[in-house]
Amino acid sequence: MSKKSRRAFSPELRLESAQLVVDQQYSIREAATAVGIGHSTMDRWIR
């Protein structure tokens, strides 16, 4: 069996994604959907 590889996200993408929620009043789910990641990942990036 092979290991499932994890996607790598740049610090810039993480910051811009978190700013959707903090600065532009997106919900966490809306921002996560727009970026194409899970909402729990988005929640972690914001914290």
Biopython code that builds the backbone (N, CA, C, O; Angstrom):
import numpy as np
from Bio.PDB.StructureBuilder import StructureBuilder

atoms = [
    (1, "MET", "N", (0.842, -1.186, 0.000)),
    (1, "MET", "CA", (0.000, 0.000, 0.000)),
    (1, "MET", "C", (0.881, 1.241, 0.000)),
    (1, "MET", "O", (1.934, 1.275, 0.636)),
    (2, "SER", "N", (0.440, 2.234, -0.709)),
    (2, "SER", "CA", (1.194, 3.476, -0.749)),
    (2, "SER", "C", (0.559, 4.504, 0.177)),
    (2, "SER", "O", (-0.643, 4.478, 0.444)),
    (3, "LYS", "N", (1.403, 5.406, 0.656)),
    (3, "LYS", "CA", (0.903, 6.475, 1.512)),
    (3, "LYS", "C", (0.187, 7.517, 0.672)),
    (3, "LYS", "O", (0.576, 7.783, -0.466)),
    (4, "LYS", "N", (-0.848, 8.098, 1.228)),
    (4, "LYS", "CA", (-1.559, 9.173, 0.554)),
    (4, "LYS", "C", (-0.765, 10.461, 0.773)),
    (4, "LYS", "O", (-0.457, 10.815, 1.911)),
    (5, "SER", "N", (-0.440, 11.148, -0.296)),
    (5, "SER", "CA", (0.355, 12.361, -0.152)),
    (5, "SER", "C", (-0.532, 13.535, 0.248)),
    (5, "SER", "O", (-1.706, 13.602, -0.115)),
    (6, "ARG", "N", (0.048, 14.439, 0.992)),
    (6, "ARG", "CA", (-0.674, 15.615, 1.438)),
    (6, "ARG", "C", (-0.391, 16.774, 0.500)),
    (6, "ARG", "O", (0.720, 16.925, -0.007)),
    (7, "ARG", "N", (-1.399, 17.578, 0.279)),
    (7, "ARG", "CA", (-1.209, 18.757, -0.556)),
    (7, "ARG", "C", (-0.465, 19.808, 0.248)),
    (7, "ARG", "O", (-0.712, 19.978, 1.442)),
    (8, "ALA", "N", (0.435, 20.504, -0.402)),
    (8, "ALA", "CA", (1.195, 21.568, 0.254)),
    (8, "ALA", "C", (0.616, 22.912, -0.166)),
    (8, "ALA", "O", (0.362, 23.145, -1.348)),
    (9, "PHE", "N", (0.410, 23.789, 0.801)),
    (9, "PHE", "CA", (-0.128, 25.114, 0.537)),
    (9, "PHE", "C", (0.899, 26.154, 0.956)),
    (9, "PHE", "O", (1.496, 26.058, 2.028)),
    (10, "SER", "N", (1.096, 27.140, 0.105)),
    (10, "SER", "CA", (2.076, 28.180, 0.403)),
    (10, "SER", "C", (1.569, 29.072, 1.536)),
    (10, "SER", "O", (0.361, 29.192, 1.742)),
    (11, "PRO", "N", (2.484, 29.689, 2.262)),
    (11, "PRO", "CA", (2.077, 30.629, 3.316)),
    (11, "PRO", "C", (1.222, 31.780, 2.760)),
    (11, "PRO", "O", (0.330, 32.278, 3.446)),
    (12, "GLU", "N", (1.497, 32.195, 1.527)),
    (12, "GLU", "CA", (0.721, 33.278, 0.924)),
    (12, "GLU", "C", (-0.728, 32.860, 0.706)),
    (12, "GLU", "O", (-1.648, 33.636, 0.964)),
    (13, "LEU", "N", (-0.934, 31.624, 0.226)),
    (13, "LEU", "CA", (-2.294, 31.129, 0.013)),
    (13, "LEU", "C", (-3.030, 31.024, 1.341)),
    (13, "LEU", "O", (-4.208, 31.371, 1.431)),
    (14, "ARG", "N", (-2.349, 30.551, 2.357)),
    (14, "ARG", "CA", (-2.977, 30.430, 3.678)),
    (14, "ARG", "C", (-3.408, 31.795, 4.209)),
    (14, "ARG", "O", (-4.510, 31.944, 4.737)),
    (15, "LEU", "N", (-2.538, 32.782, 4.067)),
    (15, "LEU", "CA", (-2.847, 34.125, 4.547)),
    (15, "LEU", "C", (-4.010, 34.730, 3.774)),
    (15, "LEU", "O", (-4.937, 35.274, 4.373)),
    (16, "GLU", "N", (-3.968, 34.640, 2.459)),
    (16, "GLU", "CA", (-5.044, 35.197, 1.637)),
    (16, "GLU", "C", (-6.372, 34.510, 1.925)),
    (16, "GLU", "O", (-7.418, 35.160, 1.938)),
    (17, "SER", "N", (-6.337, 33.217, 2.153)),
    (17, "SER", "CA", (-7.558, 32.465, 2.457)),
    (17, "SER", "C", (-8.134, 32.897, 3.797)),
    (17, "SER", "O", (-9.342, 33.097, 3.919)),
    (18, "ALA", "N", (-7.286, 33.041, 4.791)),
    (18, "ALA", "CA", (-7.753, 33.467, 6.111)),
    (18, "ALA", "C", (-8.300, 34.895, 6.059)),
    (18, "ALA", "O", (-9.235, 35.228, 6.786)),
    (19, "GLN", "N", (-7.728, 35.724, 5.213)),
    (19, "GLN", "CA", (-8.204, 37.107, 5.101)),
    (19, "GLN", "C", (-9.607, 37.189, 4.510)),
    (19, "GLN", "O", (-10.324, 38.156, 4.766)),
    (20, "LEU", "N", (-10.012, 36.192, 3.725)),
    (20, "LEU", "CA", (-11.385, 36.163, 3.227)),
    (20, "LEU", "C", (-12.370, 36.183, 4.392)),
    (20, "LEU", "O", (-13.396, 36.861, 4.338)),
    (21, "VAL", "N", (-12.049, 35.440, 5.436)),
    (21, "VAL", "CA", (-12.936, 35.353, 6.592)),
    (21, "VAL", "C", (-12.773, 36.577, 7.486)),
    (21, "VAL", "O", (-13.761, 37.185, 7.899)),
    (22, "VAL", "N", (-11.541, 36.931, 7.782)),
    (22, "VAL", "CA", (-11.277, 37.993, 8.754)),
    (22, "VAL", "C", (-11.629, 39.376, 8.191)),
    (22, "VAL", "O", (-12.289, 40.168, 8.865)),
    (23, "ASP", "N", (-11.198, 39.665, 6.975)),
    (23, "ASP", "CA", (-11.363, 41.001, 6.406)),
    (23, "ASP", "C", (-12.618, 41.168, 5.552)),
    (23, "ASP", "O", (-13.229, 42.236, 5.550)),
    (24, "GLN", "N", (-13.005, 40.118, 4.828)),
    (24, "GLN", "CA", (-14.087, 40.258, 3.862)),
    (24, "GLN", "C", (-15.398, 39.626, 4.318)),
    (24, "GLN", "O", (-16.345, 39.533, 3.537)),
    (25, "GLN", "N", (-15.458, 39.195, 5.565)),
    (25, "GLN", "CA", (-16.687, 38.710, 6.187)),
    (25, "GLN", "C", (-17.288, 37.466, 5.530)),
    (25, "GLN", "O", (-18.498, 37.252, 5.600)),
    (26, "TYR", "N", (-16.444, 36.641, 4.888)),
    (26, "TYR", "CA", (-16.922, 35.342, 4.410)),
    (26, "TYR", "C", (-17.125, 34.437, 5.614)),
    (26, "TYR", "O", (-16.471, 34.616, 6.642)),
    (27, "SER", "N", (-18.027, 33.465, 5.498)),
    (27, "SER", "CA", (-18.092, 32.441, 6.536)),
    (27, "SER", "C", (-16.926, 31.484, 6.278)),
    (27, "SER", "O", (-16.357, 31.472, 5.186)),
    (28, "ILE", "N", (-16.579, 30.695, 7.272)),
    (28, "ILE", "CA", (-15.484, 29.743, 7.112)),
    (28, "ILE", "C", (-15.816, 28.752, 6.003)),
    (28, "ILE", "O", (-14.952, 28.422, 5.190)),
    (29, "ARG", "N", (-17.051, 28.278, 5.961)),
    (29, "ARG", "CA", (-17.444, 27.326, 4.915)),
    (29, "ARG", "C", (-17.391, 27.958, 3.529)),
    (29, "ARG", "O", (-16.932, 27.320, 2.581)),
    (30, "GLU", "N", (-17.850, 29.196, 3.394)),
    (30, "GLU", "CA", (-17.821, 29.873, 2.090)),
    (30, "GLU", "C", (-16.387, 30.045, 1.597)),
    (30, "GLU", "O", (-16.086, 29.788, 0.431)),
    (31, "ALA", "N", (-15.508, 30.480, 2.495)),
    (31, "ALA", "CA", (-14.114, 30.695, 2.114)),
    (31, "ALA", "C", (-13.441, 29.368, 1.758)),
    (31, "ALA", "O", (-12.688, 29.295, 0.787)),
    (32, "ALA", "N", (-13.708, 28.336, 2.531)),
    (32, "ALA", "CA", (-13.114, 27.024, 2.261)),
    (32, "ALA", "C", (-13.571, 26.491, 0.908)),
    (32, "ALA", "O", (-12.771, 25.924, 0.163)),
    (33, "THR", "N", (-14.832, 26.665, 0.589)),
    (33, "THR", "CA", (-15.346, 26.224, -0.698)),
    (33, "THR", "C", (-14.714, 27.018, -1.839)),
    (33, "THR", "O", (-14.368, 26.449, -2.875)),
    (34, "ALA", "N", (-14.563, 28.319, -1.655)),
    (34, "ALA", "CA", (-13.980, 29.172, -2.692)),
    (34, "ALA", "C", (-12.536, 28.774, -2.992)),
    (34, "ALA", "O", (-12.096, 28.830, -4.141)),
    (35, "VAL", "N", (-11.798, 28.370, -1.948)),
    (35, "VAL", "CA", (-10.387, 28.024, -2.117)),
    (35, "VAL", "C", (-10.221, 26.550, -2.507)),
    (35, "VAL", "O", (-9.216, 26.171, -3.108)),
    (36, "GLY", "N", (-11.206, 25.733, -2.164)),
    (36, "GLY", "CA", (-11.137, 24.312, -2.506)),
    (36, "GLY", "C", (-10.481, 23.459, -1.445)),
    (36, "GLY", "O", (-9.793, 22.486, -1.753)),
    (37, "ILE", "N", (-10.698, 23.830, -0.181)),
    (37, "ILE", "CA", (-10.162, 23.058, 0.940)),
    (37, "ILE", "C", (-11.295, 22.712, 1.896)),
    (37, "ILE", "O", (-12.413, 23.202, 1.741)),
    (38, "GLY", "N", (-11.013, 21.883, 2.867)),
    (38, "GLY", "CA", (-12.012, 21.533, 3.862)),
    (38, "GLY", "C", (-12.208, 22.650, 4.872)),
    (38, "GLY", "O", (-11.300, 23.445, 5.117)),
    (39, "HIS", "N", (-13.402, 22.706, 5.458)),
    (39, "HIS", "CA", (-13.665, 23.788, 6.412)),
    (39, "HIS", "C", (-12.828, 23.652, 7.689)),
    (39, "HIS", "O", (-12.507, 24.661, 8.315)),
    (40, "SER", "N", (-12.474, 22.441, 8.081)),
    (40, "SER", "CA", (-11.639, 22.282, 9.278)),
    (40, "SER", "C", (-10.225, 22.809, 9.031)),
    (40, "SER", "O", (-9.592, 23.341, 9.942)),
    (41, "THR", "N", (-9.735, 22.660, 7.806)),
    (41, "THR", "CA", (-8.425, 23.204, 7.453)),
    (41, "THR", "C", (-8.472, 24.723, 7.500)),
    (41, "THR", "O", (-7.565, 25.360, 8.037)),
    (42, "MET", "N", (-9.524, 25.302, 6.942)),
    (42, "MET", "CA", (-9.679, 26.761, 6.953)),
    (42, "MET", "C", (-9.754, 27.265, 8.391)),
    (42, "MET", "O", (-9.144, 28.280, 8.728)),
    (43, "ASP", "N", (-10.493, 26.565, 9.231)),
    (43, "ASP", "CA", (-10.622, 26.948, 10.640)),
    (43, "ASP", "C", (-9.252, 26.965, 11.312)),
    (43, "ASP", "O", (-8.944, 27.879, 12.078)),
    (44, "ARG", "N", (-8.435, 25.961, 11.028)),
    (44, "ARG", "CA", (-7.086, 25.874, 11.595)),
    (44, "ARG", "C", (-6.217, 27.036, 11.128)),
    (44, "ARG", "O", (-5.479, 27.616, 11.924)),
    (45, "TRP", "N", (-6.298, 27.381, 9.844)),
    (45, "TRP", "CA", (-5.496, 28.486, 9.299)),
    (45, "TRP", "C", (-5.882, 29.816, 9.955)),
    (45, "TRP", "O", (-5.024, 30.669, 10.182)),
    (46, "ILE", "N", (-7.158, 29.991, 10.255)),
    (46, "ILE", "CA", (-7.603, 31.247, 10.864)),
    (46, "ILE", "C", (-7.104, 31.354, 12.299)),
    (46, "ILE", "O", (-6.689, 32.424, 12.743)),
    (47, "ARG", "N", (-7.147, 30.259, 13.004)),
    (47, "ARG", "CA", (-6.654, 30.272, 14.391)),
    (47, "ARG", "C", (-5.167, 30.485, 14.403)),
    (47, "ARG", "O", (-4.558, 30.527, 15.472)),
]
sb = StructureBuilder()
sb.init_structure("model")
sb.init_model(0)
sb.init_chain("A")
sb.init_seg("    ")
for serial, (resi, resn, name, xyz) in enumerate(atoms, 1):
    if name == "N":
        sb.init_residue(resn, " ", resi, " ")
    sb.init_atom(name, np.array(xyz, "f"), 0.0, 1.0, " ", f" {name:<3s}", serial, name[0])
structure = sb.get_structure()
